[in-house]
Amino acid sequence: MEVSRMKSAAIFLLIFSSSLVLAPFLHANITPGKVILDYAGRYFSDRSSPDYSSYDRDMSMHVAKKIKVKYNVDLDLTSYSAFDLLEIEALLKCKKSDESVESLLKHFQK
């Protein structure tokens, strides 16, 4: 009986410790970077504001990186705004297996 408890404890510790080791890597792929969080709570007067331009660029880079990692799709940052990229990410998440990526992107061509 004591041996089985020790085995159970060893298995638990093995599983728990491996999840602790992997947690920071999994968390890094999901959460926005510090650069994006610097814009939290800020308001922009209009799209021509320099702060808005830097926000849009940083957000575009973040979302494009997420799309590249998760869906293996390279997107040109100059062709899409951050909000376009967020919408593209949502469409890729809901994409049917027989749909092509190009068919989803044609709606965003400028």
DSSP file (Angstrom, degrees, kcal/mol; ACC not computed):
  #  RESIDUE AA STRUCTURE BP1 BP2  ACC     N-H-->O    O-->H-N    N-H-->O    O-->H-N    TCO  KAPPA ALPHA  PHI   PSI    X-CA   Y-CA   Z-CA
    1    1 A M     >        0   0    0      0, 0.0     4,-1.7     0, 0.0     5,-0.2   0.000 360.0 360.0 360.0 -43.2    0.0    0.0    0.0
    2    2 A E  H  >  +     0   0    0      1,-0.2     4,-1.9     2,-0.2     5,-0.1   0.863 360.0  53.4 -64.0 -36.5    2.8    2.4    0.9
    3    3 A V  H  > S+     0   0    0      1,-0.2     4,-2.4     2,-0.2    -1,-0.2   0.898 106.6  51.3 -66.9 -41.2    4.6    1.6   -2.4
    4    4 A S  H  > S+     0   0    0      1,-0.2     4,-2.4     2,-0.2    -1,-0.2   0.872 109.2  51.2 -66.5 -35.2    1.4    2.4   -4.5
    5    5 A R  H  X S+     0   0    0     -4,-1.7     4,-2.5     2,-0.2    -1,-0.2   0.895 110.2  49.4 -65.9 -39.5    1.1    5.8   -2.7
    6    6 A M  H  X S+     0   0    0     -4,-1.9     4,-2.4     2,-0.2    -2,-0.2   0.894 111.2  49.4 -66.2 -39.6    4.7    6.6   -3.5
    7    7 A K  H  X S+     0   0    0     -4,-2.4     4,-2.5     2,-0.2    -2,-0.2   0.923 111.7  48.8 -64.3 -43.6    4.2    5.7   -7.1
    8    8 A S  H  X S+     0   0    0     -4,-2.4     4,-2.5     1,-0.2    -2,-0.2   0.909 112.4  48.2 -62.9 -41.8    1.1    7.8   -7.3
    9    9 A A  H  X S+     0   0    0     -4,-2.5     4,-2.6     2,-0.2    -1,-0.2   0.898 111.3  50.5 -65.3 -40.0    2.9   10.7   -5.7
   10   10 A A  H  X S+     0   0    0     -4,-2.4     4,-2.2     2,-0.2    -2,-0.2   0.908 111.3  47.7 -65.1 -41.9    5.8   10.3   -8.1
   11   11 A I  H  X S+     0   0    0     -4,-2.5     4,-2.4     2,-0.2     5,-0.2   0.922 112.3  50.0 -64.7 -44.2    3.5   10.3  -11.1
   12   12 A F  H  X S+     0   0    0     -4,-2.5     4,-3.0     1,-0.2     5,-0.2   0.933 111.8  47.5 -59.4 -46.9    1.7   13.4   -9.8
   13   13 A L  H  X S+     0   0    0     -4,-2.6     4,-2.6     1,-0.2     5,-0.3   0.876 110.6  52.5 -63.8 -37.4    5.0   15.2   -9.3
   14   14 A L  H  X S+     0   0    0     -4,-2.2     4,-1.7     2,-0.2    -1,-0.2   0.936 114.9  40.7 -63.7 -46.6    6.2   14.2  -12.7
   15   15 A I  H  X S+     0   0    0     -4,-2.4     4,-1.8     2,-0.2    -2,-0.2   0.934 117.9  47.3 -67.5 -46.5    3.1   15.6  -14.4
   16   16 A F  H  X S+     0   0    0     -4,-3.0     4,-1.7    -5,-0.2    -2,-0.2   0.902 112.0  48.9 -64.0 -43.3    2.8   18.7  -12.2
   17   17 A S  H  X S+     0   0    0     -4,-2.6     4,-1.7    -5,-0.2    -1,-0.2   0.875 109.4  52.2 -68.3 -36.5    6.5   19.6  -12.6
   18   18 A S  H  X S+     0   0    0     -4,-1.7     4,-2.0    -5,-0.3    -1,-0.2   0.878 108.4  51.3 -67.6 -35.0    6.4   19.2  -16.4
   19   19 A S  H  X S+     0   0    0     -4,-1.8     4,-1.6     1,-0.2    -1,-0.2   0.854 108.1  52.8 -69.4 -32.0    3.4   21.5  -16.6
   20   20 A L  H  < S+     0   0    0     -4,-1.7    -1,-0.2     2,-0.2    -2,-0.2   0.866 109.7  48.7 -67.2 -35.3    5.2   24.1  -14.5
   21   21 A V  H  < S+     0   0    0     -4,-1.7     4,-0.4     1,-0.2    -2,-0.2   0.889 116.9  40.9 -71.0 -39.4    8.2   24.0  -16.9
   22   22 A L  H >X S+     0   0    0     -4,-2.0     4,-2.1     1,-0.2     3,-0.5   0.698  93.3  85.2 -83.5 -20.0    6.0   24.4  -20.0
   23   23 A A  H 3X S+     0   0    0     -4,-1.6     4,-2.7     1,-0.2     5,-0.2   0.873  86.8  51.3 -54.7 -46.4    3.6   27.0  -18.7
   24   24 A P  H 3> S+     0   0    0      0, 0.0     4,-1.9     0, 0.0    -1,-0.2   0.875 111.3  48.7 -62.1 -34.3    5.7   30.1  -19.5
   25   25 A F  H <> S+     0   0    0     -3,-0.5     4,-1.0    -4,-0.4    -2,-0.2   0.905 114.0  44.8 -71.7 -40.6    6.2   29.0  -23.1
   26   26 A L  H  X S+     0   0    0     -4,-2.1     4,-0.6     1,-0.2     3,-0.3   0.898 113.6  50.7 -67.9 -39.7    2.5   28.3  -23.6
   27   27 A H  H >X S+     0   0    0     -4,-2.7     4,-2.4    -5,-0.3     3,-0.8   0.861 104.0  58.7 -65.7 -36.7    1.6   31.6  -21.9
   28   28 A A  H 3< S+     0   0    0     -4,-1.9    -1,-0.2     1,-0.2    -2,-0.2   0.818 103.5  52.2 -65.1 -30.9    4.0   33.5  -24.1
   29   29 A N  H 3< S+     0   0    0     -4,-1.0    -1,-0.2    -3,-0.3    -2,-0.2   0.684 116.4  39.5 -77.5 -17.3    2.3   32.4  -27.3
   30   30 A I  H << S+     0   0    0     -3,-0.8    -2,-0.2    -4,-0.6    -3,-0.1   0.852 101.0  71.2-101.1 -42.6   -1.1   33.5  -26.0
   31   31 A T  S  < S-     0   0    0     -4,-2.4     2,-0.1     1,-0.1     0, 0.0  -0.447  84.1-107.2 -83.8 149.3   -0.7   36.8  -24.2
   32   32 A P        -     0   0    0      0, 0.0    -1,-0.1     0, 0.0    -2,-0.1  -0.375  40.9-105.3 -69.2 152.9    0.1   40.1  -25.8
   33   33 A G     >  -     0   0    0      1,-0.1     4,-1.9    -2,-0.1     3,-0.4  -0.171  31.1-100.0 -73.4 170.6    3.6   41.5  -25.4
   34   34 A K  H  > S+     0   0    0      1,-0.2     4,-1.3     2,-0.2    -1,-0.1   0.835 120.5  62.5 -60.1 -33.7    4.6   44.3  -23.2
   35   35 A V  H  4 S+     0   0    0      1,-0.2     4,-0.3     2,-0.2     3,-0.3   0.913 106.3  43.7 -60.9 -42.8    4.6   46.7  -26.2
   36   36 A I  H >4 S+     0   0    0     -3,-0.4     3,-1.7     1,-0.2    -1,-0.2   0.899 109.6  56.0 -69.7 -40.4    0.8   46.1  -26.8
   37   37 A L  H >< S+     0   0    0     -4,-1.9     3,-1.4     1,-0.3    -1,-0.2   0.716  91.6  72.9 -67.0 -19.2    0.0   46.4  -23.1
   38   38 A D  T 3< S+     0   0    0     -4,-1.3    -1,-0.3    -3,-0.3    -2,-0.2   0.741  94.2  55.0 -64.6 -21.2    1.6   49.8  -23.0
   39   39 A Y  T X  S+     0   0    0     -3,-1.7     3,-2.0    -4,-0.3    -1,-0.3   0.468  77.8 128.0 -90.7  -2.4   -1.4   51.1  -25.0
   40   40 A A  T <  S+     0   0    0     -3,-1.4     3,-0.1     1,-0.3    -3,-0.0  -0.313  79.1   8.4 -59.8 130.3   -4.0   49.9  -22.5
   41   41 A G  T 3  S+     0   0    0      1,-0.3     2,-0.3    -2,-0.0    -1,-0.3   0.466  97.4 129.7  81.5   1.8   -6.4   52.6  -21.4
   42   42 A R    <   -     0   0    0     -3,-2.0     2,-0.4     2,-0.0    -1,-0.3  -0.641  43.6-151.7 -91.8 148.9   -5.2   55.1  -24.0
   43   43 A Y        -     0   0    0     -2,-0.3     2,-0.4    -3,-0.1     9,-0.0  -0.904   3.6-148.2-116.8 146.8   -7.5   57.0  -26.3
   44   44 A F        -     0   0    0     -2,-0.4     3,-0.1     1,-0.1    -2,-0.0  -0.946   9.2-146.8-117.7 135.9   -6.6   58.4  -29.8
   45   45 A S  S    S-     0   0    0     -2,-0.4     2,-0.3     1,-0.2    -1,-0.1   0.899  76.3 -26.9 -69.1 -40.3   -8.1   61.5  -31.2
   46   46 A D    >   -     0   0    0      1,-0.0     3,-1.4     0, 0.0     6,-0.3  -0.959  69.5 -87.6-162.0 177.5   -8.1   60.2  -34.8
   47   47 A R  T 3  S+     0   0    0     -2,-0.3    -2,-0.0     1,-0.3     6,-0.0   0.699 118.5  62.3 -69.3 -18.9   -6.3   57.9  -37.1
   48   48 A S  T 3  S+     0   0    0      4,-0.1    -1,-0.3     5,-0.0     5,-0.0   0.521  76.3 115.5 -85.4  -3.8   -3.7   60.5  -38.1
   49   49 A S  S <> S-     0   0    0     -3,-1.4     4,-2.1     1,-0.1     5,-0.2  -0.421  70.3-133.6 -64.5 135.9   -2.4   60.7  -34.5
   50   50 A P  H  > S+     0   0    0      0, 0.0     4,-2.1     0, 0.0     5,-0.2   0.858 107.3  55.0 -60.4 -34.6    1.2   59.5  -34.2
   51   51 A D  H  > S+     0   0    0      1,-0.2     4,-2.2     2,-0.2     5,-0.1   0.899 107.3  49.4 -65.0 -39.2    0.3   57.5  -31.2
   52   52 A Y  H  > S+     0   0    0     -6,-0.3     4,-3.1     2,-0.2     5,-0.2   0.911 108.6  53.3 -65.5 -41.3   -2.4   55.7  -33.2
   53   53 A S  H  X S+     0   0    0     -4,-2.1     4,-2.2     1,-0.2    -2,-0.2   0.916 111.3  44.9 -60.6 -43.6    0.0   55.0  -36.0
   54   54 A S  H  X S+     0   0    0     -4,-2.1     4,-2.6     2,-0.2    -1,-0.2   0.882 113.5  51.0 -70.1 -36.4    2.5   53.4  -33.6
   55   55 A Y  H  X S+     0   0    0     -4,-2.2     4,-2.9     2,-0.2     5,-0.3   0.945 110.8  48.3 -61.6 -48.3   -0.3   51.4  -31.9
   56   56 A D  H  X S+     0   0    0     -4,-3.1     4,-2.3     1,-0.2    -2,-0.2   0.896 113.2  48.2 -60.8 -41.3   -1.6   50.1  -35.2
   57   57 A R  H  X S+     0   0    0     -4,-2.2     4,-2.3    -5,-0.2    -1,-0.2   0.940 114.4  44.9 -64.6 -47.9    1.9   49.1  -36.3
   58   58 A D  H  X S+     0   0    0     -4,-2.6     4,-2.1     1,-0.2    -2,-0.2   0.907 115.2  47.3 -64.7 -41.8    2.7   47.3  -33.0
   59   59 A M  H  X S+     0   0    0     -4,-2.9     4,-2.7    -5,-0.2     5,-0.3   0.896 110.9  52.5 -66.6 -39.5   -0.7   45.6  -32.9
   60   60 A S  H  X S+     0   0    0     -4,-2.3     4,-2.6    -5,-0.3     5,-0.2   0.918 109.9  48.3 -61.3 -43.6   -0.3   44.5  -36.6
   61   61 A M  H  X S+     0   0    0     -4,-2.3     4,-1.9     2,-0.2    -1,-0.2   0.911 113.0  48.3 -63.6 -41.6    3.1   43.0  -35.9
   62   62 A H  H  X S+     0   0    0     -4,-2.1     4,-2.0     2,-0.2    -2,-0.2   0.939 115.2  42.8 -64.5 -48.2    1.7   41.1  -32.9
   63   63 A V  H  X S+     0   0    0     -4,-2.7     4,-2.5     1,-0.2    -2,-0.2   0.893 113.0  52.5 -68.9 -39.2   -1.3   39.7  -34.6
   64   64 A A  H  X S+     0   0    0     -4,-2.6     4,-2.3    -5,-0.3    -1,-0.2   0.886 109.2  50.6 -62.9 -37.9    0.6   38.8  -37.8
   65   65 A K  H  X S+     0   0    0     -4,-1.9     4,-2.4    -5,-0.2    -1,-0.2   0.913 110.1  49.6 -64.9 -42.4    3.1   36.9  -35.6
   66   66 A K  H  X S+     0   0    0     -4,-2.0     4,-2.9     1,-0.2     5,-0.3   0.913 111.4  49.1 -61.7 -42.5    0.3   35.0  -34.0
   67   67 A I  H  X>S+     0   0    0     -4,-2.5     4,-2.5     1,-0.2     6,-0.8   0.899 111.1  50.1 -64.5 -40.4   -1.2   34.2  -37.4
   68   68 A K  H  X5S+     0   0    0     -4,-2.3     4,-1.1     4,-0.2    -2,-0.2   0.925 115.8  41.7 -63.0 -45.4    2.2   33.0  -38.6
   69   69 A V  H  <5S+     0   0    0     -4,-2.4    -2,-0.2     2,-0.2    -1,-0.2   0.928 124.2  34.8 -69.0 -45.7    2.7   30.8  -35.6
   70   70 A K  H  <5S+     0   0    0     -4,-2.9    -3,-0.2    -5,-0.2    -2,-0.2   0.866 135.9  17.9 -82.0 -37.1   -0.8   29.4  -35.3
   71   71 A Y  H  <5S-     0   0    0     -4,-2.5    -3,-0.2    -5,-0.3    -2,-0.2   0.434  92.1-125.4-117.9  -2.4   -1.8   29.1  -39.0
   72   72 A N     << +     0   0    0     -4,-1.1     2,-0.5    -5,-0.6    -4,-0.2   0.894  62.3 139.9  56.8  44.1    1.5   29.2  -40.9
   73   73 A V        -     0   0    0     -6,-0.8     2,-0.5    -9,-0.2    -1,-0.2  -0.978  43.6-148.9-120.6 121.4    0.3   32.2  -43.0
   74   74 A D        -     0   0    0     -2,-0.5     2,-0.4    -3,-0.1    -9,-0.1  -0.784  18.5-170.5 -89.2 127.2    2.6   35.0  -43.8
   75   75 A L        -     0   0    0     -2,-0.5     2,-0.6   -11,-0.1    -7,-0.1  -0.940  25.9-119.7-121.1 142.5    0.9   38.4  -44.2
   76   76 A D    >>  -     0   0    0     -2,-0.4     3,-1.3     1,-0.2     4,-0.6  -0.689  18.4-152.5 -79.4 117.8    2.2   41.7  -45.5
   77   77 A L  T 34 S+     0   0    0     -2,-0.6     3,-0.4     1,-0.3    -1,-0.2   0.755  91.7  60.3 -65.7 -24.4    1.8   44.2  -42.7
   78   78 A T  T 34 S+     0   0    0      1,-0.2    -1,-0.3    -3,-0.0    -2,-0.0   0.687 102.1  54.0 -77.2 -16.3    1.6   47.1  -45.1
   79   79 A S  T <4 S+     0   0    0     -3,-1.3     2,-0.4     1,-0.1    -1,-0.2   0.650 108.8  46.7 -90.6 -16.2   -1.5   45.6  -46.8
   80   80 A Y  S  < S-     0   0    0     -4,-0.6     2,-0.1    -3,-0.4    -1,-0.1  -0.962  70.1-135.0-132.7 142.9   -3.6   45.2  -43.7
   81   81 A S     >  -     0   0    0     -2,-0.4     4,-2.3     1,-0.1     5,-0.2  -0.392  39.3-102.3 -81.8 170.8   -4.5   47.3  -40.6
   82   82 A A  H  > S+     0   0    0      1,-0.2     4,-2.1     2,-0.2     5,-0.1   0.885 125.0  51.1 -61.6 -38.2   -4.4   45.8  -37.2
   83   83 A F  H  > S+     0   0    0      2,-0.2     4,-2.0     1,-0.2    -1,-0.2   0.862 107.8  52.2 -70.6 -34.8   -8.2   45.5  -37.2
   84   84 A D  H  > S+     0   0    0      2,-0.2     4,-2.7     1,-0.2    -2,-0.2   0.928 109.9  49.9 -61.1 -44.4   -8.1   43.7  -40.6
   85   85 A L  H  X S+     0   0    0     -4,-2.3     4,-2.5     1,-0.2    -2,-0.2   0.874 108.2  52.3 -64.7 -37.1   -5.6   41.3  -39.1
   86   86 A L  H  X S+     0   0    0     -4,-2.1     4,-1.9     2,-0.2    -1,-0.2   0.909 112.0  46.3 -63.8 -40.4   -7.8   40.6  -36.1
   87   87 A E  H  X S+     0   0    0     -4,-2.0     4,-2.4     2,-0.2    -2,-0.2   0.895 111.4  51.6 -68.2 -39.7  -10.7   39.9  -38.4
   88   88 A I  H  X S+     0   0    0     -4,-2.7     4,-2.6     2,-0.2     5,-0.2   0.907 108.1  52.6 -61.7 -42.0   -8.5   37.6  -40.6
   89   89 A E  H  X S+     0   0    0     -4,-2.5     4,-1.9     1,-0.2    -1,-0.2   0.913 109.7  48.6 -60.4 -42.2   -7.4   35.8  -37.5
   90   90 A A  H  X S+     0   0    0     -4,-1.9     4,-1.4     1,-0.2    -2,-0.2   0.901 111.7  49.2 -64.7 -40.7  -11.0   35.2  -36.6
   91   91 A L  H  X S+     0   0    0     -4,-2.4     4,-0.6     1,-0.2    -2,-0.2   0.889 109.7  51.4 -66.4 -38.4  -11.8   34.0  -40.1
   92   92 A L  H >< S+     0   0    0     -4,-2.6     3,-0.6     1,-0.2    -1,-0.2   0.866 106.7  54.9 -65.4 -35.0   -8.9   31.6  -40.0
   93   93 A K  H 3< S+     0   0    0     -4,-1.9    -1,-0.2     1,-0.2    -2,-0.2   0.854 116.9  36.2 -65.1 -34.0  -10.1   30.2  -36.7
   94   94 A C  H 3< S+     0   0    0     -4,-1.4    -1,-0.2    -5,-0.1    -2,-0.2   0.359  88.7 132.0-100.3   3.8  -13.5   29.4  -38.3
   95   95 A K    <<  -     0   0    0     -4,-0.6     2,-0.1    -3,-0.6    -3,-0.1  -0.279  56.1-125.6 -62.6 136.8  -12.2   28.4  -41.7
   96   96 A K    >   -     0   0    0      1,-0.1     3,-1.2     4,-0.1    -1,-0.1  -0.474  23.3-113.8 -77.0 156.1  -13.6   25.2  -43.2
   97   97 A S  T 3  S+     0   0    0      1,-0.3    -1,-0.1    -2,-0.1    -2,-0.1   0.796 115.6  50.3 -64.6 -28.5  -11.0   22.6  -44.3
   98   98 A D  T 3  S+     0   0    0      2,-0.1     2,-0.3     0, 0.0    -1,-0.3   0.530  91.3  96.7 -89.3  -4.6  -12.0   23.0  -48.0
   99   99 A E  S <  S-     0   0    0     -3,-1.2     2,-0.2     1,-0.0    -4,-0.0  -0.615  70.8-132.7 -82.7 142.4  -11.7   26.8  -48.0
  100  100 A S     >  -     0   0    0     -2,-0.3     4,-1.0     1,-0.1     3,-0.2  -0.632  12.7-127.3 -91.5 154.7   -8.5   28.4  -49.2
  101  101 A V  H  > S+     0   0    0     -2,-0.2     4,-1.9     1,-0.2     3,-0.5   0.870 109.9  60.1 -65.0 -37.0   -6.7   31.1  -47.3
  102  102 A E  H  > S+     0   0    0      1,-0.2     4,-1.5     2,-0.2    -1,-0.2   0.856  99.1  56.3 -61.5 -36.0   -6.7   33.2  -50.5
  103  103 A S  H  4 S+     0   0    0      1,-0.2     4,-0.3     2,-0.2    -1,-0.2   0.845 109.6  46.3 -66.6 -31.4  -10.5   33.2  -50.6
  104  104 A L  H >< S+     0   0    0     -4,-1.0     3,-0.7    -3,-0.5    -2,-0.2   0.854 112.8  49.5 -75.6 -35.0  -10.6   34.7  -47.1
  105  105 A L  H >< S+     0   0    0     -4,-1.9     3,-1.8     1,-0.2     4,-0.3   0.699  90.3  78.4 -78.4 -19.8   -8.0   37.3  -47.9
  106  106 A K  G >< S+     0   0    0     -4,-1.5     3,-0.9     1,-0.3    -1,-0.2   0.771  86.5  61.9 -63.9 -24.1   -9.7   38.6  -51.1
  107  107 A H  G <  S+     0   0    0     -3,-0.7    -1,-0.3    -4,-0.3    -2,-0.1   0.655 104.0  49.6 -73.0 -14.9  -12.2   40.6  -49.0
  108  108 A F  G <  S+     0   0    0     -3,-1.8    -1,-0.2    -4,-0.1    -2,-0.2   0.342  77.2 127.2-107.7   5.2   -9.3   42.6  -47.5
  109  109 A Q    <         0   0    0     -3,-0.9   -29,-0.0    -4,-0.3    -3,-0.0  -0.424 360.0 360.0 -68.0 135.8   -7.5   43.6  -50.6
  110  110 A K              0   0    0     -2,-0.1    -1,-0.1   -31,-0.1   -30,-0.0   0.415 360.0 360.0 -97.9 360.0   -6.9   47.4  -50.9
